[in-house]
Amino acid sequence: MRRSVERVGYGSESAFSTAFKRELGVSPLHYRRQARGLVAASSGGPSPAPGLSDL
């Protein structure tokens, strides 16, 4: 995730994770697991957008 964080301009993974959860309602890890089908979509948060599963 470090490369993604740097690409979008956040100074730390923690800052990115906090902003991500604030905007999408789930942590980046939960979002990624949901995108990969490892977590049921009904467990909270938005449906993953195409191309964001590699965050």
Phi, psi and omega per residue, in radians:
M1 nan -0.398 -3.080
R2 -0.958 -0.749 3.141
R3 -1.128 -0.706 3.113
S4 -1.105 -0.737 3.136
V5 -1.055 -0.797 3.139
E6 -1.156 -0.671 -3.137
R7 -1.089 -0.616 -3.110
V8 -1.629 0.027 2.968
G9 1.615 0.240 3.091
Y10 -1.500 2.540 -3.102
G11 -1.379 -0.335 -3.138
S12 -2.655 2.771 3.081
E13 -1.123 -0.607 3.141
S14 -1.109 -0.778 3.128
A15 -1.108 -0.735 3.112
F16 -1.113 -0.808 -3.122
S17 -1.049 -0.724 3.124
T18 -1.115 -0.804 3.134
A19 -1.149 -0.711 3.132
F20 -1.052 -0.846 -3.131
K21 -1.151 -0.654 3.115
R22 -1.093 -0.722 -3.083
E23 -1.415 -0.672 -3.028
L24 -1.861 -0.219 3.075
G25 1.500 -0.034 3.103
V26 -2.452 2.750 3.105
S27 -1.240 2.768 3.072
P28 -0.986 -0.664 3.131
L29 -1.112 -0.805 3.128
H30 -1.096 -0.735 3.126
Y31 -1.048 -0.813 -3.139
R32 -1.104 -0.766 3.117
R33 -1.106 -0.690 3.119
Q34 -1.116 -0.743 -3.141
A35 -1.099 -0.569 -3.139
R36 -1.532 0.001 3.109
G37 1.418 0.262 -3.116
L38 -1.541 -0.219 3.130
V39 -2.307 2.371 3.114
A40 -1.076 2.418 -3.124
A41 -1.069 -0.460 -3.104
S42 -1.369 0.026 -3.097
S43 -1.437 0.183 3.080
G44 1.979 2.668 3.090
G45 1.474 3.001 -3.085
P46 -1.376 2.880 3.023
S47 -1.281 2.467 -3.135
P48 -1.108 2.446 3.063
A49 -1.492 2.533 3.102
P50 -0.958 2.380 3.070
G51 1.555 -0.162 -3.122
L52 -1.720 -0.023 -3.088
S53 -1.204 -0.214 -3.125
D54 -1.693 0.236 3.108
L55 -1.194 nan nan
